[in-house]
Amino acid sequence: MFFGVLSVPAWAESTLFLLVLLGLSLPCRPVPGLTSLRLPSRVADVEESIMPAGKRVAVIGAGPCGMGAVKNLKDEGIEPVCFERTGHLGGLWRYHDEDMDGVASVMKTTIINTSKELGACSECPPPAHYPNYMHHTLMYKYIYSLAEKGDCIRHIKFHHETQSIEKAEDYEQTGRWKVTCKNTQTGELVSDTFDAVSICIGHHVYPHEPTFPRQEEFEGSILHTHSLKKVDGYEDKRIVVVGVGNSGMDAAVELSALAKKVYLSSRRGAWVLPRVGPKGNPFDATFVRRYLHLLQSILPYNLICYVSEKQLNERFNHELYNLKPKHRVWSQHPTVSDTLPIKLLSGVVVTRGGIKHFTKKGVVFEGEEEETEADVVMLATGYKVKFPFLSDDVLPIKDNRVRLYKFVFPPHLPHATLAILGLIQPNGPGFPCGEMQCRWTARTFSGKLSLPSREVMEADIEKKLDYIRKRFVDSPRHTLQVDFISYQDELAEEIGCKPNFLKLLFTDPKLFWALLVGPSLPYQYRLQGPHLWEGARDAILTYKERVVTPLLKPGQKYAPRRRGLLRVGNIIQLLFLLPILWLLYSLFFN
């Protein structure tokens, strides 16, 4: 097995079992700043909704998070009304050729960076025959199928662009909001009042476009990757791609297939992770596991980074390729690319420093004196956190930083009736984290959960932001970081759907072990609590079949690997399990 990208012998998992079990069953030191303060929301005495009959919630945006919000509001008996400015659902994942201001879209060649099982909906796994890393067309098809299954589409008002969200006249008493939208087909302005609002437009909408010295002299073209839809038209061009995040990597790799030369420009470099993990398994499903996550809260951070960087450099030497940054590997949002190394080896992509200044015919890079000729400069410089329909007093934003309780609720508002969903960057798939936000928000809007005092929320926010400041590189890219497992656990505890590991140890050891050492799959949060899913256990135990199925030939059957009961690993596990069972028996039954 592996820890992060740290190689660990299989038997070592067993030696850590006692430590891990105690971490699951008893209060333990959390990953700093991520689980934060243990401040559970108050659960209402009755499960029935205490909201007035006919309560309605506006949902802004019909992307994956918007559809998740609609579905979970319906689960709580609330009427959702979703406003979508285009004529389609799917948000970022619905490809379109047009470069539309305020509308995100993937490139025509985009493949997801996270595997299908780890990034699935918690009550509906993707079809088994779908590839583990889906093309954006299949991702859109999956999202659409979820919207159909949840009966969400009839709640969408297409071609309605949100113009403003303001406090209603009776806001102080009711917490209601006035939403004004423009019908993009007729130009008509329509206003309505809602009991609450969920904003689900994400943070890949408004490009961040920095300026450089003497940029006005440049005779070529400058554009942001937000506007890059296809690589057609860039044949034989000399292209500078600025930025080495995921957008920059994808742009450089795809453009290099046609361009004369691609220069990958970066001020600080980046650690590059692959999609393909050990033995050809999905990288994230191999490494995002609960027992490894618990170890991260115990072992020294620098040790974890040292071994992880060593393993990554064995795949390709970041220093040799002029990509090695000064920061540690886990101090950045993961940058994923399997193709970049061969592009660098073949010379169609070359790395350079940051841009010192522009010239008439190109640029001069940092550390160089000579001009590098370029026809196109592509800015892969991220996005601005921006909500043009909200005033600053409702949601203040400074330097891409927003103060939100658990990255959802503005703490200064007297009513918990405005939620910002999807404004996070997990170190894993975003969909499960966004879905958990939708579930928690819907429960809060229904009155079944409530938020703590403003003082408590502000303390929680400050602790999280302090963690981000200390852990991550200081840049606009790293203001929304959350941990994939910790963040879901935190919200799951509020909802009441976090698995009871101690109970599972005695009642369902097979499932317990799968949750402990297997991938941290989203289905685990449907095993118990509100709106549980009867198929969750089976989905967890059969995930491997869905990973293997798309790799099989027609007519070939999945044959699970059978392991003997007397394997050395099993014997060692048993030796460590027996003392734990005896300890627990002594504590609870004597």
Backbone torsions as a table, in degrees:
resi	resn	phi	psi	omega
1	MET	NA	177.6	-177.4
2	PHE	-133.8	155.2	173.2
3	PHE	-122.7	112.4	-168.8
4	GLY	61.0	-114.5	166.9
5	VAL	-112.5	24.2	-179.5
6	LEU	-88.6	121.5	178.3
7	SER	-72.7	130.9	178.2
8	VAL	-133.7	129.2	178.1
9	PRO	-58.6	150.2	-176.8
10	ALA	-58.3	-39.1	-177.9
11	TRP	-66.1	-21.4	-177.6
12	ALA	-68.6	-26.0	176.1
13	GLU	-58.4	-42.0	-176.7
14	SER	-66.9	-39.2	-178.4
15	THR	-64.6	-19.7	-179.6
16	LEU	-97.2	3.5	-171.5
17	PHE	-61.7	-44.6	-179.3
18	LEU	-58.7	-46.9	-179.4
19	LEU	-61.0	-43.2	-178.5
20	VAL	-66.4	-44.7	-178.7
21	LEU	-61.1	-43.1	177.0
22	LEU	-62.6	-35.7	177.3
23	GLY	-65.3	-31.1	179.5
24	LEU	-81.0	-34.1	-170.0
25	SER	-94.4	-29.7	-173.6
26	LEU	-119.2	162.4	176.6
27	PRO	-59.8	130.9	-179.1
28	CYS	-134.9	166.7	179.2
29	ARG	-66.7	119.7	-177.8
30	PRO	-76.1	164.0	170.2
31	VAL	-60.4	123.1	-169.4
32	PRO	-51.8	129.7	171.3
33	GLY	76.1	-3.8	-175.7
34	LEU	-102.7	-50.4	173.7
35	THR	-76.8	-23.1	171.2
36	SER	58.1	-149.0	-178.9
37	LEU	-74.0	142.8	177.5
38	ARG	-85.4	93.9	-173.9
39	LEU	-129.2	75.8	-176.3
40	PRO	-65.9	144.6	175.6
41	SER	-70.3	154.2	177.0
42	ARG	-73.4	131.4	175.7
43	VAL	-95.1	131.7	-179.2
44	ALA	-62.6	153.4	-177.7
45	ASP	-66.1	-26.0	-179.9
46	VAL	-119.2	149.3	-177.5
47	GLU	-81.0	-26.8	-178.9
48	GLU	-63.8	147.4	-179.1
49	SER	-61.9	134.3	178.0
50	ILE	-99.0	10.0	179.9
51	MET	-76.8	151.3	175.7
52	PRO	-60.0	148.4	-179.8
53	ALA	-60.9	141.2	176.8
54	GLY	79.7	15.9	-179.8
55	LYS	-67.3	137.5	-176.8
56	ARG	-123.2	147.0	178.6
57	VAL	-127.1	131.4	175.7
58	ALA	-85.1	134.9	175.8
59	VAL	-117.4	122.7	-176.9
60	ILE	-100.0	109.6	179.6
61	GLY	105.9	132.2	-178.6
62	ALA	-110.7	36.4	172.8
63	GLY	-81.2	-168.2	-179.7
64	PRO	-56.3	-42.2	-179.7
65	CYS	-69.6	-38.8	177.8
66	GLY	-63.0	-42.3	178.0
67	MET	-66.8	-35.4	175.5
68	GLY	-64.8	-39.1	178.2
69	ALA	-64.0	-45.6	179.6
70	VAL	-59.5	-48.2	-176.6
71	LYS	-61.9	-44.8	-176.5
72	ASN	-74.8	-29.4	172.6
73	LEU	-64.6	-41.4	177.2
74	LYS	-62.4	-38.5	178.0
75	ASP	-59.7	-30.4	-178.8
76	GLU	-93.3	7.1	177.7
77	GLY	79.3	21.7	-178.9
78	ILE	-105.3	142.6	179.1
79	GLU	-86.5	116.2	177.4
80	PRO	-94.1	146.3	171.6
81	VAL	-128.2	113.3	-173.7
82	CYS	-102.8	128.1	179.4
83	PHE	-106.1	121.6	-178.6
84	GLU	-126.6	124.9	-174.0
85	ARG	-71.8	-26.3	178.4
86	THR	-94.3	-174.8	177.6
87	GLY	-97.6	16.2	-174.4
88	HIS	-141.4	152.6	170.7
89	LEU	-92.2	174.6	176.1
90	GLY	109.7	-18.1	176.5
91	GLY	56.7	-131.0	-177.9
92	LEU	-53.0	-31.7	-171.3
93	TRP	-87.6	-0.4	175.7
94	ARG	-96.8	102.4	-175.9
95	TYR	-66.6	141.2	171.4
96	HIS	-145.3	145.9	-178.6
97	ASP	-70.7	-30.5	-173.9
98	GLU	-72.6	144.2	173.7
99	ASP	-92.4	98.4	-173.7
100	MET	-105.4	124.8	178.1
101	ASP	-64.0	129.3	178.8
102	GLY	81.4	7.4	178.0
103	VAL	-127.5	118.9	-178.7
104	ALA	-81.1	155.0	176.9
105	SER	-162.2	146.8	176.2
106	VAL	-79.8	168.7	169.7
107	MET	-75.2	161.0	-179.1
108	LYS	-65.3	-22.2	-178.3
109	THR	-100.2	4.9	-171.6
110	THR	-63.9	134.8	170.9
111	ILE	-121.7	139.4	-175.4
112	ILE	-63.6	150.6	-178.5
113	ASN	-89.4	-11.0	-177.9
114	THR	-120.3	147.6	-173.6
115	SER	-75.2	155.4	-171.1
116	LYS	-63.2	-37.3	-176.4
117	GLU	-72.1	-42.3	-178.8
118	LEU	-70.3	-28.3	-177.3
119	GLY	-104.0	22.3	-174.6
120	ALA	-80.5	164.9	167.5
121	CYS	-68.0	141.5	-171.4
122	SER	-68.8	-14.2	179.8
123	GLU	-127.9	19.1	179.4
124	CYS	-159.2	89.1	178.1
125	PRO	-60.7	148.8	173.2
126	PRO	-60.8	154.8	178.0
127	PRO	-53.6	142.0	-175.5
128	ALA	-59.1	-33.1	-176.0
129	HIS	-80.2	-7.7	176.1
130	TYR	-67.7	140.7	178.6
131	PRO	-64.6	157.5	-176.8
132	ASN	-65.0	-36.2	173.1
133	TYR	-113.9	103.0	-169.5
134	MET	-80.5	144.2	167.8
135	HIS	-66.7	152.4	-174.3
136	HIS	-59.6	-27.2	178.5
137	THR	-65.2	-38.7	176.8
138	LEU	-73.4	-34.1	176.3
139	MET	-61.8	-42.6	177.9
140	TYR	-65.1	-41.3	179.4
141	LYS	-61.5	-40.1	178.2
142	TYR	-64.5	-45.8	178.9
143	ILE	-61.1	-43.0	-179.8
144	TYR	-63.1	-40.9	179.3
145	SER	-64.1	-36.3	176.8
146	LEU	-65.7	-39.8	178.4
147	ALA	-64.2	-39.9	177.5
148	GLU	-66.7	-45.5	-178.8
149	LYS	-62.1	-37.4	-180.0
150	GLY	-84.4	4.2	-178.8
151	ASP	54.3	46.1	-175.7
152	CYS	-93.0	-27.7	-167.9
153	ILE	-64.1	-35.4	-178.6
154	ARG	-67.2	-12.4	-179.7
155	HIS	-93.5	0.5	-176.8
156	ILE	-93.7	132.2	169.7
157	LYS	-101.1	98.6	-179.0
158	PHE	-73.4	159.9	179.0
159	HIS	59.5	34.8	176.1
160	HIS	-121.7	105.6	-179.4
161	GLU	-93.2	123.9	-178.3
162	THR	-70.5	124.7	-179.6
163	GLN	-97.3	-40.5	-178.8
164	SER	-158.0	148.3	172.0
165	ILE	-127.9	112.6	-174.2
166	GLU	-126.8	157.1	175.6
167	LYS	-64.5	133.3	176.9
168	ALA	-69.8	164.4	-178.1
169	GLU	-58.3	-32.4	-178.6
170	ASP	-101.2	25.1	-174.8
171	TYR	-58.0	-43.6	-175.8
172	GLU	-58.4	-32.2	179.8
173	GLN	-89.8	-35.8	-170.6
174	THR	-112.5	-23.2	-175.3
175	GLY	77.5	14.7	-176.1
176	ARG	-80.9	161.1	-176.6
177	TRP	-127.7	144.1	174.7
178	LYS	-99.2	120.5	-178.4
179	VAL	-110.7	124.4	178.4
180	THR	-113.7	126.5	-179.1
181	CYS	-125.1	153.9	176.5
182	LYS	-110.6	126.2	173.2
183	ASN	-72.6	111.8	-173.7
184	THR	-71.6	-9.7	177.8
185	GLN	-93.3	-34.9	-177.4
186	THR	-109.2	-17.9	-176.4
187	GLY	82.7	-1.4	-177.4
188	GLU	-71.0	137.2	174.0
189	LEU	-94.6	131.5	-178.3
190	VAL	-129.4	131.3	178.7
191	SER	-118.6	146.3	176.8
192	ASP	-151.8	158.5	-178.7
193	THR	-109.5	135.0	-177.2
194	PHE	-127.3	153.3	-179.8
195	ASP	-73.8	-23.7	177.5
196	ALA	-160.1	165.9	-178.8
197	VAL	-137.3	133.6	170.5
198	SER	-112.9	121.2	180.0
199	ILE	-99.1	120.1	-170.7
200	CYS	-130.4	48.1	-178.6
201	ILE	-97.9	-4.5	177.2
202	GLY	73.4	-162.3	-176.9
203	HIS	-135.6	25.9	174.5
204	HIS	-119.0	47.1	-172.4
205	VAL	-113.8	-46.8	-173.2
206	TYR	-110.7	108.1	-174.1
207	PRO	-62.8	141.8	170.1
208	HIS	-92.5	116.2	-174.5
209	GLU	-121.9	91.8	179.2
210	PRO	-70.1	158.5	176.3
211	THR	-111.0	153.9	-176.1
212	PHE	-124.7	156.9	177.8
213	PRO	-55.4	135.7	175.9
214	ARG	62.0	23.8	-179.3
215	GLN	-61.2	-32.1	-177.7
216	GLU	-66.1	-18.1	-179.6
217	GLU	-77.1	-20.9	-170.9
218	PHE	-67.3	129.3	-178.3
219	GLU	-91.6	-9.4	177.6
220	GLY	-83.8	-165.2	-179.1
221	SER	-106.5	146.8	177.8
222	ILE	-126.4	125.7	176.6
223	LEU	-147.5	163.6	-179.9
224	HIS	-94.5	152.5	179.5
225	THR	-61.9	-17.7	173.6
226	HIS	-56.5	-30.5	-178.0
227	SER	-92.9	-3.2	-178.7
228	LEU	-87.5	108.4	-179.5
229	LYS	-104.8	-44.5	-179.6
230	LYS	-132.2	160.0	177.2
231	VAL	-92.2	-4.9	175.9
232	ASP	-58.7	139.2	179.2
233	GLY	96.1	-4.8	179.9
234	TYR	-108.2	17.8	178.9
235	GLU	-60.1	131.5	174.5
236	ASP	62.8	19.5	177.2
237	LYS	-88.5	152.2	171.6
238	ARG	-98.6	117.3	-168.4
239	ILE	-122.9	133.6	172.0
240	VAL	-105.9	120.2	175.3
241	VAL	-101.9	120.0	-176.6
242	VAL	-99.8	113.3	179.3
243	GLY	117.0	138.9	-177.5
244	VAL	-121.5	32.7	168.0
245	GLY	-78.6	-168.4	-176.8
246	ASN	-65.5	-36.6	177.7
247	SER	-65.3	-41.7	179.2
248	GLY	-64.6	-42.4	178.1
249	MET	-61.1	-48.2	-178.5
250	ASP	-62.3	-43.3	-179.1
251	ALA	-63.2	-46.3	-178.5
252	ALA	-62.3	-45.4	-177.7
253	VAL	-65.2	-46.4	-176.5
254	GLU	-70.2	-42.3	-179.0
255	LEU	-66.3	-30.6	-176.4
256	SER	-65.1	-16.5	179.0
257	ALA	-68.5	-24.0	-177.5
258	LEU	-120.9	-28.5	-173.6
259	ALA	-70.9	159.4	175.8
260	LYS	-70.8	-41.2	179.1
261	LYS	-160.3	141.3	176.2
262	VAL	-120.9	125.1	176.7
263	TYR	-103.2	120.3	179.9
264	LEU	-95.7	106.1	-172.6
265	SER	-98.9	130.1	-179.6
266	SER	-148.9	138.4	177.0
267	ARG	-78.2	-33.9	-172.6
268	ARG	-125.9	-6.6	-178.9
269	GLY	80.1	-174.9	-178.7
270	ALA	-164.2	150.1	170.1
271	TRP	-85.8	131.3	-174.5
272	VAL	-109.7	123.6	179.3
273	LEU	-102.9	148.4	178.9
274	PRO	-90.1	163.8	168.9
275	ARG	-81.2	-34.9	-175.1
276	VAL	-89.1	121.3	-178.7
277	GLY	-99.3	-163.3	-178.4
278	PRO	-57.5	138.6	178.4
279	LYS	59.3	22.4	177.3
280	GLY	81.9	5.0	179.0
281	ASN	-78.6	156.9	175.8
282	PRO	-56.8	132.6	-174.6
283	PHE	-59.3	-47.9	-174.5
284	ASP	-69.8	-38.7	179.4
285	ALA	-67.6	-20.9	178.0
286	THR	-80.5	-35.2	-171.0
287	PHE	-105.4	-24.2	-178.7
288	VAL	-87.0	85.7	-176.0
289	ARG	-133.3	149.0	-170.5
290	ARG	-65.5	-40.9	-178.4
291	TYR	-67.6	-33.8	176.5
292	LEU	-70.3	-37.6	178.2
293	HIS	-61.7	-41.6	179.0
294	LEU	-65.5	-36.0	178.0
295	LEU	-63.2	-32.4	-180.0
296	GLN	-62.6	-27.0	178.7
297	SER	-83.9	-3.6	-176.6
298	ILE	-112.1	-46.8	-177.3
299	LEU	-76.1	152.7	178.3
300	PRO	-61.0	137.2	-177.4
301	TYR	-58.9	-43.8	-178.8
302	ASN	-64.2	-32.4	177.8
303	LEU	-68.2	-43.6	178.4
304	ILE	-58.9	-46.5	-178.4
305	CYS	-65.8	-40.8	-177.8
306	TYR	-58.9	-49.7	-176.7
307	VAL	-70.5	-37.9	178.7
308	SER	-62.2	-45.7	180.0
309	GLU	-64.6	-37.3	178.3
310	LYS	-61.7	-43.4	179.6
311	GLN	-67.2	-40.8	178.4
312	LEU	-64.1	-39.3	-180.0
313	ASN	-69.8	-19.9	174.6
314	GLU	-72.3	-26.7	175.6
315	ARG	-75.2	-51.9	168.4
316	PHE	-155.1	137.6	-172.4
317	ASN	-75.6	110.1	-176.3
318	HIS	-64.3	-32.8	179.0
319	GLU	-69.6	-41.6	178.4
320	LEU	-60.8	-37.1	-178.3
321	TYR	-88.4	6.5	-179.3
322	ASN	58.0	39.8	177.4
323	LEU	-117.5	-10.4	-174.1
324	LYS	-64.8	121.7	178.4
325	PRO	-89.4	170.2	176.3
326	LYS	-78.1	-27.8	-177.8
327	HIS	-80.3	163.8	-178.9
328	ARG	-77.7	162.1	-171.7
329	VAL	-61.9	-37.6	-177.6
330	TRP	-94.8	16.5	174.4
331	SER	-100.0	16.8	177.7
332	GLN	-137.5	157.3	171.1
333	HIS	-67.4	136.4	-175.5
334	PRO	-55.6	130.4	172.6
335	THR	-106.4	125.4	-169.8
336	VAL	-117.7	128.5	173.1
337	SER	-164.6	126.5	173.0
338	ASP	-92.4	-21.9	-170.0
339	THR	-93.7	-23.0	-174.7
340	LEU	-55.9	-44.1	-177.9
341	PRO	-55.7	-44.1	-178.5
342	ILE	-71.6	-30.3	176.0
343	LYS	-65.9	-37.8	177.6
344	LEU	-70.8	-40.5	178.8
345	LEU	-64.3	-35.1	-178.8
346	SER	-84.2	-7.6	174.1
347	GLY	82.7	0.6	178.5
348	VAL	-75.7	-21.4	171.0
349	VAL	-122.4	135.2	175.9
350	VAL	-129.6	146.4	-179.1
351	THR	-91.6	144.8	177.3
352	ARG	-141.8	166.4	176.9
353	GLY	-76.0	-170.6	177.9
354	GLY	-68.0	165.9	179.8
355	ILE	-80.5	122.7	176.2
356	LYS	-77.1	-50.0	175.4
357	HIS	-165.0	161.3	176.5
358	PHE	-84.6	161.3	170.4
359	THR	-129.5	-179.3	179.8
360	LYS	-64.5	-37.1	-174.2
361	LYS	-109.7	1.2	-178.2
362	GLY	176.0	-137.7	-177.2
363	VAL	-141.0	162.7	168.9
364	VAL	-118.1	123.8	-177.9
365	PHE	-85.3	156.4	175.0
366	GLU	-56.5	136.6	179.8
367	GLY	82.3	0.8	179.3
368	GLU	-123.8	158.5	177.7
369	GLU	-112.5	-27.9	-176.3
370	GLU	-84.7	149.5	177.9
371	GLU	-72.5	140.0	170.1
372	THR	-108.1	116.3	-177.1
373	GLU	-70.3	140.8	-178.7
374	ALA	-148.3	145.5	175.6
375	ASP	-97.7	-30.3	-175.4
376	VAL	-139.1	138.5	170.7
377	VAL	-117.3	119.4	-177.1
378	MET	-105.2	118.1	-177.1
379	LEU	-91.1	107.3	173.3
380	ALA	-103.3	62.1	-167.7
381	THR	-109.4	21.6	173.0
382	GLY	82.5	-165.5	-172.7
383	TYR	-134.5	157.4	176.7
384	LYS	-92.7	138.5	170.7
385	VAL	-76.4	116.0	-171.1
386	LYS	-152.7	134.1	175.6
387	PHE	-133.3	86.3	-171.6
388	PRO	-64.0	-16.2	-179.6
389	PHE	-91.1	1.3	177.3
390	LEU	-113.8	139.6	177.2
391	SER	-80.3	161.5	-177.5
392	ASP	-64.4	-29.5	-179.8
393	ASP	-73.1	-22.2	176.8
394	VAL	-83.1	-44.5	-179.7
395	LEU	-142.4	89.9	177.6
396	PRO	-68.5	136.2	177.6
397	ILE	-129.9	127.6	-179.9
398	LYS	-137.4	122.0	178.6
399	ASP	53.6	44.2	179.2
400	ASN	65.3	16.0	-179.6
401	ARG	-110.8	134.1	-179.9
402	VAL	-129.3	132.9	178.6
403	ARG	-91.6	107.4	-178.8
404	LEU	-133.6	135.6	177.7
405	TYR	-69.7	119.7	-174.8
406	LYS	53.6	32.1	177.6
407	PHE	62.4	27.9	-178.3
408	VAL	-133.4	-54.2	-170.1
409	PHE	-105.6	129.5	172.5
410	PRO	-65.6	123.3	-172.2
411	PRO	-74.6	-20.3	-174.8
412	HIS	-82.3	-12.2	179.9
413	LEU	-79.8	139.3	-175.2
414	PRO	-73.1	-18.3	-179.9
415	HIS	-121.3	140.4	177.5
416	ALA	-86.1	66.0	-177.1
417	THR	-124.4	8.6	175.8
418	LEU	-129.3	119.3	-178.6
419	ALA	-121.8	134.6	175.0
420	ILE	-105.5	109.6	-174.0
421	LEU	-106.4	145.1	177.9
422	GLY	80.9	7.7	-178.8
423	LEU	-92.1	60.0	-178.2
424	ILE	-144.3	159.8	173.0
425	GLN	-130.3	92.0	178.6
426	PRO	-78.1	157.7	175.1
427	ASN	-86.3	45.6	-179.7
428	GLY	-174.6	-166.9	-178.9
429	PRO	-60.9	143.6	-178.7
430	GLY	-85.1	-27.9	-174.2
431	PHE	-60.1	-48.7	-179.8
432	PRO	-61.5	-37.5	178.5
433	CYS	-66.8	-41.8	176.6
434	GLY	-63.7	-39.5	177.9
435	GLU	-63.5	-39.9	179.0
436	MET	-64.7	-38.0	174.1
437	GLN	-59.9	-43.2	-179.9
438	CYS	-62.1	-41.5	-180.0
439	ARG	-64.8	-46.2	-178.6
440	TRP	-65.0	-43.2	-179.3
441	THR	-63.7	-44.0	179.6
442	ALA	-61.4	-40.9	177.1
443	ARG	-64.6	-36.3	179.0
444	THR	-70.2	-45.4	178.0
445	PHE	-61.2	-31.7	-178.3
446	SER	-74.4	-14.8	-178.3
447	GLY	91.9	0.6	180.0
448	LYS	-80.0	-18.8	173.3
449	LEU	-129.8	155.3	175.1
450	SER	-136.3	160.5	-179.1
451	LEU	-91.1	155.4	176.3
452	PRO	-74.4	-174.1	-179.2
453	SER	-67.2	163.7	179.5
454	ARG	-60.8	-39.5	-178.8
455	GLU	-60.6	-42.1	179.6
456	VAL	-66.9	-41.8	179.4
457	MET	-65.0	-42.3	179.6
458	GLU	-62.6	-38.8	178.4
459	ALA	-65.1	-40.1	178.5
460	ASP	-64.3	-43.5	178.5
461	ILE	-61.4	-46.8	-176.9
462	GLU	-62.9	-37.5	179.3
463	LYS	-65.5	-41.1	178.5
464	LYS	-66.5	-44.8	-179.3
465	LEU	-65.8	-36.1	177.6
466	ASP	-64.6	-38.7	176.3
467	TYR	-62.2	-44.4	180.0
468	ILE	-62.1	-43.0	-179.7
469	ARG	-61.5	-39.7	-176.8
470	LYS	-79.6	-32.6	-172.0
471	ARG	-89.8	-40.6	-168.5
472	PHE	-107.0	159.9	175.8
473	VAL	-59.5	137.0	-179.6
474	ASP	-76.2	98.0	179.5
475	SER	-158.4	160.0	178.1
476	PRO	-59.6	-19.5	-179.2
477	ARG	-72.4	-23.2	-171.9
478	HIS	-116.9	55.2	177.1
479	THR	-113.9	-4.8	-173.1
480	LEU	-127.1	23.5	-171.5
481	GLN	-74.9	133.7	171.3
482	VAL	-136.6	157.6	177.3
483	ASP	-89.6	133.9	-172.8
484	PHE	-56.8	-48.4	-177.3
485	ILE	-80.4	-47.9	-177.3
486	SER	-59.0	-42.5	-176.3
487	TYR	-67.8	-42.8	177.4
488	GLN	-64.6	-41.2	177.6
489	ASP	-60.0	-41.6	-178.0
490	GLU	-60.7	-47.8	179.1
491	LEU	-72.0	-34.1	179.4
492	ALA	-63.8	-35.8	176.6
493	GLU	-65.0	-37.6	176.8
494	GLU	-63.1	-43.3	-176.9
495	ILE	-74.6	-33.7	-175.3
496	GLY	96.2	26.3	-177.0
497	CYS	-119.3	10.8	175.6
498	LYS	-73.1	133.9	-177.8
499	PRO	-56.7	142.8	175.8
500	ASN	-89.9	92.5	-172.6
501	PHE	-66.2	-38.4	-179.9
502	LEU	-63.5	-42.0	178.5
503	LYS	-64.9	-42.8	-178.8
504	LEU	-64.9	-31.6	179.1
505	LEU	-56.2	-38.6	-177.4
506	PHE	-91.7	-34.2	-174.0
507	THR	-93.7	-26.5	-176.8
508	ASP	-150.6	71.9	-176.7
509	PRO	-58.1	-34.4	-179.5
510	LYS	-63.1	-45.4	178.2
511	LEU	-67.9	-40.8	178.3
512	PHE	-55.5	-47.0	-177.7
513	TRP	-66.5	-37.8	178.5
514	ALA	-63.7	-39.1	178.7
515	LEU	-70.3	-32.0	-176.0
516	LEU	-76.9	-49.8	-173.1
517	VAL	-109.1	-7.4	177.7
518	GLY	-90.5	179.5	178.2
519	PRO	-59.3	147.5	179.3
520	SER	-83.1	84.3	-173.5
521	LEU	-84.4	147.3	-177.1
522	PRO	-66.7	-19.0	-178.4
523	TYR	-63.7	-21.8	-178.4
524	GLN	-61.2	-23.8	-178.1
525	TYR	-88.0	11.3	172.6
526	ARG	-117.3	11.5	178.9
527	LEU	-75.5	-28.1	-178.5
528	GLN	-151.5	173.9	178.3
529	GLY	85.9	-170.9	-177.9
530	PRO	-65.7	140.1	176.7
531	HIS	57.8	45.5	176.4
532	LEU	-68.1	162.4	-178.6
533	TRP	-120.5	123.9	-176.3
534	GLU	-63.8	-23.5	-178.4
535	GLY	-89.1	4.4	-174.2
536	ALA	-63.4	-45.2	-178.1
537	ARG	-60.5	-47.1	-178.9
538	ASP	-63.8	-37.8	179.7
539	ALA	-62.6	-36.9	179.5
540	ILE	-69.7	-44.1	-174.7
541	LEU	-76.2	-18.9	-177.6
542	THR	-111.0	14.4	-176.3
543	TYR	-59.4	-35.7	-176.6
544	LYS	-61.0	-36.2	179.1
545	GLU	-62.6	-39.0	-179.9
546	ARG	-73.9	-24.1	174.8
547	VAL	-72.4	-40.2	-175.1
548	VAL	-81.2	-34.4	-171.9
549	THR	-49.9	-47.2	-178.3
550	PRO	-67.9	-9.7	179.6
551	LEU	-94.0	-7.2	-177.0
552	LEU	-81.5	153.6	174.0
553	LYS	-78.3	158.6	176.8
554	PRO	-55.0	129.9	179.9
555	GLY	86.7	-12.6	-179.9
556	GLN	-79.9	137.5	-178.2
557	LYS	-100.8	146.9	175.5
558	TYR	-73.9	125.0	178.9
559	ALA	-117.4	101.9	-179.7
560	PRO	-60.9	141.5	-179.1
561	ARG	-72.4	124.5	-179.0
562	ARG	-93.7	135.4	-178.3
563	ARG	-119.5	141.0	-179.8
564	GLY	-71.3	151.4	-178.5
565	LEU	-72.3	-22.2	-175.0
566	LEU	-99.9	26.0	175.0
567	ARG	-63.5	150.9	179.5
568	VAL	-57.2	-40.8	-179.5
569	GLY	-60.6	-41.8	179.6
570	ASN	-66.0	-39.5	179.7
571	ILE	-63.5	-43.5	179.4
572	ILE	-64.6	-41.5	178.5
573	GLN	-59.6	-43.2	-179.9
574	LEU	-62.8	-40.7	179.2
575	LEU	-60.9	-34.2	179.5
576	PHE	-84.8	-26.7	-177.6
577	LEU	-74.2	-38.7	-176.0
578	LEU	-60.1	-46.8	177.8
579	PRO	-62.0	-33.8	180.0
580	ILE	-67.6	-44.7	178.8
581	LEU	-61.7	-39.9	178.7
582	TRP	-65.3	-40.9	178.7
583	LEU	-62.6	-46.9	-179.7
584	LEU	-64.7	-39.2	177.6
585	TYR	-61.5	-41.8	-179.4
586	SER	-65.7	-38.3	-176.9
587	LEU	-72.1	-39.0	-169.3
588	PHE	-106.8	-17.8	-173.5
589	PHE	-122.2	-1.4	176.9
590	ASN	-104.5	NA	NA
